[in-house]
Amino acid sequence: MGGRNARKAKRSAALPDNMKPVRPGQDSGLFKPLKEGDLPKIHEAVLEVLETIGMDKAIPSCIEACTAVGCTVSAEGRLLFPRSVIKDSLAKAGRDITLYGASPEHDLQLSGNKVHFGTAGAAVHILDPTNREYRESTSADLFDIARICDTLEHIHFFQRSIVCRDLEDVREMDFNTCYASISGTKKHVGTSFSFPDNVDEALRMLHLIAGSEKAWRERPFVSMSVCHVVPPLKFAEEASACLEAGVRGGIPVLLLSAGQAGATSPATLARCVVQAVAEVLAGLVYVNAIKEGAPAIFGTWPFVSDLRTGSMSGGSGEQAVLMAACGQMAQFYNLPSGIAAGMTDSKIPDAQSGYEKGYTVSLAGHSGANLIYESAGMHASLLGCCLESYVIDNDMLGAINRTVRGIEVSAETLSLEPIRDVCLDGPGHYLGHEQTLSRMQSDYLYPLVGDRENINNWIEQGSTDVIQRAHIKVKEILENHFPKNWSEETDQIIREQFPVRIPRNRMQPRDIS
């Protein structure tokens, strides 16, 4: 028994990262919805769009920065991007960038086709899956979601996923969105801002937490999403000003184009890719005109419409191949990239949710994009969010990441000695073989709440479904997990200087039964 117990204890111990069956930043890129010959054709169409149609509504500072590097303004007032400008900007763009966590073990290396899975969204409702009721989302919910994701191994970064509907003032909403997110997790955090003054205010808080502006700039642990365009092919004025503030403040920026096919983007998927890539490359020129090599993420997020109704269809097969194609284009440019997947149209974590998330996230994960946003927790075409779904989707993400890892073929994995041991000298099975036990954790992944029991055991354990098991896990996390990401003294200073609206006692252990 001592030997068996020792082996069981060894299997229960945490594995070092290099021995885990999956890990952040595995190489992907095997799924290619675009043929190799299609990529330069799309690029050529992108260049023509930017050179001859260009972007409307550029703010004066954008025009000044971009014309200084070779852009021109048409008679209609549109900002045009000559091919030479695009080529120069692509050459100067930041590559092999790091998205830092509050703790170094959560740093994400965005290079090549290394893939990471995380959250995002702007849901306005939270689902209670037990009674199937939605309510408005709050800043306290955001803190709770960050805490949940902080504990989930296969969610590698946390981008804010809900809108704080309890805060009507936009300044307070932007600030508390950032504050709640970084309070709840040590993973890299993504947020967004509505006005440039709000960016500057958040930066002052981030400098306090980091210890100084210099320390912040060395390890910026927050990035910002910037929808710098209003498709088709128009700059967003306030977002452009936020972009400038973020780049100058050392915040990595996710350059987002989020047109909707058949509405604000062409209905054909190829043209949809062209427009999205053009809009993001325009943003890349803008960023590099402000600060050469500033960290920017190629965020082509074209969405799909159900053309019968005009409604968004984030869980469709068309959405899956469209995002994967965008990931492939990012590889073509060798740019740090992020795409979105997991945006089920289902309102609850049901079978539809499972299959839509399964194929959209799988194809995105295999596309070569570095960051897969929206990949956990979201419902109702991004309008809804469910705490239990983060736990359920964490299991899904682990399994998908295992498919990204693939199968290693080597002298060791092809060695015939175990087969000889079992078939010639052993019991005729591999159950107790040394190699089976040694590979049990390093090659195989096990779900947190997914059910693999036999029928009798499942009945004896209460015949629960995955939502019920996830609910128990959520309750456990929210009762016990309260990250301490900075000192109480620093938090007191933040609360004195800034409009924090989440009560301190709401961010401490309490009875939530």
C-alpha positions in Angstrom: 0.0 0.0 0.0 2.9 2.3 0.7 4.1 2.1 -2.8 0.6 2.6 -4.2 0.0 5.6 -1.9 3.3 7.1 -2.9 2.5 6.8 -6.5 -0.9 8.3 -5.9 0.6 11.2 -4.0 3.1 11.8 -6.8 0.3 11.9 -9.4 -1.6 14.4 -7.2 1.4 16.8 -6.9 1.4 19.8 -9.3 3.5 19.2 -12.4 6.1 21.6 -13.6 4.9 23.6 -16.6 7.1 21.8 -19.0 5.6 18.5 -18.1 1.9 19.5 -18.2 -0.2 18.0 -21.0 -1.1 21.5 -22.2 0.3 25.0 -21.5 -0.1 28.6 -22.7 1.6 29.5 -26.0 1.6 26.2 -27.8 2.3 26.4 -31.5 -0.8 26.3 -33.7 -1.6 27.1 -37.3 -2.6 23.8 -38.9 -6.1 25.0 -39.9 -5.9 27.1 -43.1 -9.3 28.1 -44.6 -7.4 30.3 -47.1 -5.2 28.6 -49.7 -1.6 29.9 -49.8 -2.2 31.5 -53.1 -5.2 33.4 -51.7 -3.2 35.4 -49.1 -1.3 37.6 -51.5 -4.5 38.2 -53.4 -6.2 39.4 -50.3 -3.2 41.6 -49.4 -3.3 43.1 -52.9 -7.0 44.0 -52.5 -6.2 45.5 -49.0 -3.5 47.7 -50.5 -5.9 48.9 -53.2 -8.6 49.7 -50.6 -6.3 51.7 -48.5 -4.6 53.5 -51.4 -7.7 54.4 -53.4 -10.6 54.5 -50.9 -8.9 55.1 -47.6 -10.4 56.0 -44.3 -13.0 58.7 -43.5 -13.4 60.8 -40.3 -9.7 60.9 -39.3 -9.2 63.4 -36.4 -6.7 66.3 -37.0 -4.0 64.7 -34.9 -4.4 61.4 -36.8 -4.1 63.3 -40.1 -1.0 65.1 -38.8 0.7 61.9 -37.6 -0.1 59.8 -40.7 0.6 62.5 -43.3 4.0 62.9 -41.6 4.9 59.4 -42.6 3.6 59.6 -46.2 -0.3 59.4 -46.1 -2.3 61.9 -48.2 -5.7 63.4 -47.9 -8.1 63.1 -50.9 -10.3 65.8 -52.2 -13.2 64.2 -50.3 -11.3 64.4 -47.1 -10.4 60.7 -46.8 -7.0 59.7 -45.5 -5.2 57.6 -48.1 -2.5 55.1 -47.4 0.0 54.6 -50.2 1.5 51.1 -50.6 4.9 52.4 -49.5 3.5 53.6 -46.2 1.9 50.2 -45.5 5.1 48.4 -46.4 7.1 50.8 -44.1 4.7 50.4 -41.2 4.7 46.6 -41.5 8.5 46.7 -41.4 8.5 48.9 -38.2 5.7 47.2 -36.4 6.4 45.7 -33.0 6.7 41.9 -33.1 7.5 39.2 -30.5 5.8 41.3 -27.9 5.0 40.2 -24.3 1.7 40.8 -22.5 2.7 40.9 -18.9 0.8 39.5 -16.0 0.8 41.0 -12.6 2.8 37.9 -11.8 5.6 36.8 -14.2 4.2 33.3 -14.4 1.3 34.7 -16.3 3.4 36.5 -19.0 2.2 35.8 -22.5 4.7 35.7 -25.4 3.1 36.8 -28.6 5.4 35.5 -31.3 5.0 33.2 -34.3 1.9 31.1 -34.0 1.8 30.6 -30.2 -1.8 30.5 -29.1 -3.4 31.7 -25.8 -7.1 31.5 -24.8 -8.9 34.2 -22.8 -12.0 36.2 -22.2 -13.6 39.4 -23.6 -16.9 40.9 -24.3 -19.3 43.7 -23.4 -22.3 41.7 -22.1 -25.0 43.7 -20.4 -26.7 40.8 -18.6 -25.7 38.0 -16.2 -27.5 34.6 -16.5 -28.6 32.6 -13.5 -28.7 29.2 -15.2 -30.7 27.6 -12.4 -33.8 29.6 -13.0 -32.9 30.8 -16.5 -33.2 34.4 -15.7 -31.0 37.3 -16.8 -30.3 40.5 -14.8 -28.1 43.5 -15.5 -24.4 43.2 -14.9 -22.5 45.2 -12.3 -19.0 46.2 -11.3 -19.1 43.6 -8.5 -19.9 40.9 -11.0 -16.9 41.9 -13.0 -14.7 41.5 -9.9 -16.2 38.1 -9.3 -15.7 37.0 -13.0 -12.0 38.1 -12.7 -11.6 36.0 -9.5 -13.2 32.9 -11.2 -10.9 33.2 -14.2 -7.9 33.7 -12.0 -8.3 30.2 -10.8 -8.9 28.5 -14.1 -5.8 27.0 -15.7 -6.9 27.1 -19.3 -8.0 30.7 -19.4 -4.7 32.4 -19.9 -5.7 36.1 -19.9 -8.6 38.2 -18.7 -10.2 40.8 -20.8 -13.2 42.5 -19.3 -16.3 40.7 -20.3 -19.3 42.7 -19.1 -20.5 46.3 -18.9 -20.8 47.8 -15.4 -24.5 48.7 -15.7 -24.6 49.9 -12.1 -22.5 52.9 -13.1 -24.1 55.6 -15.2 -21.1 58.0 -15.3 -18.8 57.0 -18.1 -15.7 58.1 -16.3 -16.6 56.0 -13.3 -17.5 53.0 -15.5 -14.2 53.1 -17.3 -12.2 53.4 -14.1 -14.0 50.7 -12.2 -13.9 48.4 -15.1 -10.1 48.6 -15.0 -10.0 48.5 -11.2 -12.3 45.5 -10.7 -10.5 43.5 -13.4 -7.0 44.0 -12.0 -8.2 43.5 -8.5 -9.5 40.0 -9.3 -6.7 38.4 -11.2 -2.9 38.2 -11.5 -3.2 37.3 -15.2 -2.8 39.9 -17.9 -5.9 42.2 -18.1 -7.5 43.9 -21.0 -9.9 46.8 -20.7 -11.2 49.7 -22.7 -11.9 53.4 -22.4 -14.4 55.9 -23.8 -12.4 59.1 -23.5 -8.7 59.9 -23.4 -9.0 61.6 -20.0 -10.2 58.3 -18.7 -7.1 56.6 -20.1 -4.9 59.1 -18.3 -6.8 58.6 -15.0 -6.4 54.8 -15.2 -2.7 55.2 -16.0 -2.2 57.2 -12.8 -3.7 54.3 -10.8 -1.6 51.8 -12.7 1.6 53.8 -11.9 0.7 53.6 -8.2 0.1 49.9 -8.3 3.3 49.2 -10.3 5.3 51.5 -8.0 6.2 54.1 -10.5 5.6 55.1 -14.1 9.0 53.6 -15.0 8.0 50.3 -13.4 4.7 50.3 -15.3 6.3 51.0 -18.6 8.8 48.1 -18.1 5.9 45.6 -17.4 2.5 47.0 -18.5 0.1 44.4 -17.1 -3.0 45.9 -18.7 -3.8 46.3 -22.4 -6.6 48.2 -24.0 -9.1 47.4 -26.7 -9.6 50.2 -29.2 -12.4 50.0 -31.7 -10.5 52.7 -33.7 -12.9 52.3 -36.7 -16.6 52.5 -37.3 -17.0 50.2 -40.3 -17.0 50.6 -43.2 -13.7 52.4 -43.4 -14.2 55.3 -41.0 -12.2 56.2 -38.0 -14.0 56.5 -34.7 -13.2 60.0 -33.3 -13.2 59.4 -29.5 -11.6 56.0 -29.9 -8.8 57.6 -32.0 -8.1 60.0 -29.2 -8.0 57.1 -26.7 -5.6 55.2 -29.0 -3.2 58.1 -28.9 -3.4 58.4 -25.1 -2.8 54.7 -24.7 0.1 54.4 -27.0 1.8 57.4 -25.4 1.1 55.9 -22.0 2.8 52.6 -22.8 -0.4 50.6 -22.9 -0.4 47.7 -25.5 -3.4 48.2 -27.8 -5.7 45.8 -29.5 -6.6 47.3 -32.8 -10.2 46.2 -33.3 -12.2 46.2 -36.5 -15.6 44.6 -35.8 -17.7 45.0 -38.9 -20.8 42.8 -39.4 -21.0 40.9 -42.6 -24.0 42.0 -44.7 -24.5 45.1 -42.6 -21.3 47.2 -42.0 -19.0 44.8 -43.9 -19.4 43.0 -47.2 -21.5 39.9 -47.3 -18.9 37.8 -49.1 -16.5 36.4 -46.6 -13.4 37.1 -48.7 -14.4 40.8 -49.0 -15.2 40.9 -45.4 -11.6 39.8 -44.6 -10.3 42.4 -47.0 -12.2 45.3 -45.2 -11.2 44.1 -41.7 -7.5 43.7 -42.6 -7.5 47.2 -44.3 -9.1 48.8 -41.3 -6.6 47.2 -38.9 -3.6 48.0 -41.0 -4.8 51.6 -41.1 -4.7 51.5 -37.3 -1.2 50.0 -37.4 0.1 52.9 -39.5 -1.5 55.3 -37.1 0.1 53.6 -34.0 3.5 53.5 -35.6 3.2 57.1 -36.7 2.6 58.0 -33.0 5.4 55.7 -31.7 7.4 53.4 -33.9 7.3 49.8 -32.8 4.6 50.4 -30.1 3.0 47.1 -29.0 -0.1 46.6 -31.0 -2.2 43.6 -31.6 -3.7 42.8 -35.1 -7.4 42.6 -34.1 -9.5 41.6 -37.1 -12.9 40.7 -35.6 -15.4 40.7 -38.5 -18.7 39.3 -37.3 -21.4 37.4 -39.1 -25.0 38.3 -39.6 -28.0 36.0 -40.0 -29.0 37.5 -43.3 -32.6 36.5 -42.7 -32.9 38.8 -39.7 -29.8 41.0 -39.6 -29.0 39.7 -36.1 -25.4 38.8 -35.2 -24.6 35.1 -35.4 -21.5 34.5 -33.4 -21.9 30.8 -33.2 -22.2 30.1 -37.0 -19.9 28.1 -39.1 -19.3 31.1 -41.3 -18.1 33.0 -38.2 -15.7 30.1 -37.4 -14.0 30.1 -40.8 -14.0 33.9 -41.0 -12.1 34.4 -37.8 -9.7 31.6 -38.7 -9.0 33.3 -42.0 -8.2 36.5 -40.1 -5.8 34.5 -37.9 -4.2 33.2 -41.1 -3.8 36.8 -42.5 -2.0 37.8 -39.3 0.4 35.0 -39.8 0.9 36.2 -43.4 2.1 39.6 -41.9 3.8 38.0 -39.0 2.0 40.3 -36.6 0.9 39.7 -33.0 -2.7 38.9 -33.4 -6.0 38.4 -31.6 -9.3 37.0 -32.9 -12.6 36.2 -31.3 -14.4 32.8 -30.9 -16.9 31.2 -28.6 -19.6 33.7 -29.1 -22.5 31.3 -29.0 -26.0 32.5 -29.9 -27.5 30.3 -27.3 -28.9 32.0 -24.2 -27.9 29.3 -21.7 -25.0 26.7 -21.4 -26.9 24.0 -23.3 -26.1 21.7 -26.2 -26.2 24.5 -28.8 -23.8 26.5 -26.7 -21.5 23.5 -26.5 -21.3 22.7 -30.2 -21.1 26.4 -31.3 -18.3 27.1 -28.8 -16.6 23.9 -29.7 -16.1 24.4 -33.4 -15.6 28.1 -33.3 -12.9 28.0 -30.6 -11.3 24.9 -32.1 -10.8 26.4 -35.6 -9.6 29.7 -34.1 -7.2 27.9 -31.8 -5.7 26.1 -34.8 -5.5 29.2 -37.0 -2.2 30.5 -35.8 -3.6 33.6 -34.0 -1.9 34.4 -30.8 -4.9 35.4 -28.7 -8.4 33.9 -28.8 -10.7 36.4 -27.1 -14.3 35.7 -26.1 -13.5 32.0 -25.7 -15.2 31.5 -22.3 -18.3 32.6 -20.5 -20.3 34.4 -23.2 -23.9 33.8 -24.4 -26.6 35.4 -26.5 -24.3 36.7 -29.2 -22.2 38.5 -26.6 -25.1 40.2 -24.8 -25.1 37.7 -22.0 -22.6 36.2 -19.6 -22.8 33.2 -17.2 -20.4 32.6 -14.3 -20.8 28.8 -14.5 -19.9 28.9 -18.2 -16.4 30.1 -17.4 -15.8 26.9 -15.5 -17.5 24.7 -18.1 -15.6 26.4 -20.9 -12.3 26.1 -19.1 -12.6 22.3 -19.5 -13.4 22.9 -23.2 -10.4 25.2 -23.7 -8.1 22.6 -22.0 -9.3 19.9 -24.4 -8.9 22.2 -27.4 -5.4 23.2 -26.4 -4.6 19.4 -26.1 -5.6 19.1 -29.8 -3.3 22.0 -30.6 -0.4 20.2 -28.9 -1.1 17.2 -31.2 1.0 14.0 -31.0 4.7 13.9 -30.5 6.6 11.3 -32.6 10.1 10.6 -31.3 12.4 7.7 -30.6 10.9 7.5 -27.1 7.3 7.6 -28.1 7.9 5.0 -30.8 10.0 2.7 -28.7 8.7 -0.9 -28.9 10.0 -1.9 -25.5 6.7 -1.4 -23.7 4.9 -3.5 -26.3 7.5 -6.3 -25.8 7.2 -6.0 -22.0 3.5 -6.4 -22.1 3.0 -8.9 -24.9 6.1 -11.2 -24.4 6.9 -10.9 -20.7 4.0 -9.2 -19.0 0.3 -9.6 -18.2 -1.1 -8.7 -21.7 -2.3 -5.2 -20.8 -0.8 -1.8 -20.1 -2.8 -0.8 -17.0 0.0 -1.0 -14.5 2.9 -0.5 -16.8 5.5 2.0 -15.8 5.2 4.0 -19.0 1.4 4.2 -18.6 1.8 5.6 -15.1 4.5 8.0 -16.1 2.4 9.4 -19.0 -0.8 9.6 -17.1 -0.4 13.3 -16.3 2.1 14.5 -18.9 0.1 13.3 -21.9 -3.5 13.2 -20.7 -5.7 16.0 -19.5 -8.6 15.6 -17.1 -11.7 17.8 -16.9 -12.6 19.9 -13.8 -16.3 19.5 -14.0 -16.9 17.3 -17.0 -18.4 13.9 -16.2 -16.5 10.7 -17.0 -18.1 8.5 -14.3 -20.0 5.3 -15.2 -23.7 5.4 -14.9 -24.0 3.8 -11.5 -21.4 6.2 -10.0 -23.1 9.1 -11.6 -26.4 8.2 -10.1 -24.9 7.6 -6.6 -23.3 11.0 -6.8 -26.6 12.8 -7.4 -27.1 12.5 -11.2 -25.8 16.0 -11.6 -25.4 17.8 -14.9 -22.4 20.0 -15.8 -24.1 23.2 -14.9 -24.8 22.0 -11.3 -21.2 20.9 -10.9 -20.0 24.2 -12.3 -22.2 26.1 -9.9 -20.7 24.3 -6.9 -17.2 25.2 -8.2 -18.2 28.9 -8.7 -19.5 29.1 -5.2 -16.3 27.5 -3.8 -14.2 30.0 -5.7 -16.2 33.1 -4.7 -16.2 32.1 -1.1 -12.4 31.5 -0.9 -10.4 33.2 -3.6 -9.6 36.9 -2.9 -6.3 37.8 -4.7 -4.1 40.4 -2.9 -2.6 42.2 -5.9 -1.4 45.2 -3.9 -1.2 46.4 -0.3 -4.1 47.7 1.7 -2.2 51.0 2.0 -2.0 51.3 -1.8 -5.7 50.5 -2.1 -6.5 53.2 0.5 -4.6 55.7 -1.6 -6.5 54.6 -4.7 -9.8 54.9 -3.0 -8.9 58.4 -1.8 -7.7 59.7 -5.1 -10.1 57.9 -7.6 -13.8 57.1 -7.9 -13.8 53.5 -6.8 -17.4 52.4 -6.5 -17.0 48.8 -5.3 -17.2 48.7 -1.4 -14.1 47.3 0.2 -16.1 44.8 2.2 -17.6 43.4 -1.1 -14.0 42.5 -2.1 -13.3 40.5 1.1 -14.4 37.1 2.3 -18.1 36.9 3.1 -21.0 34.5 3.2 -22.6 34.2 -0.2 -24.9 31.2 0.5 
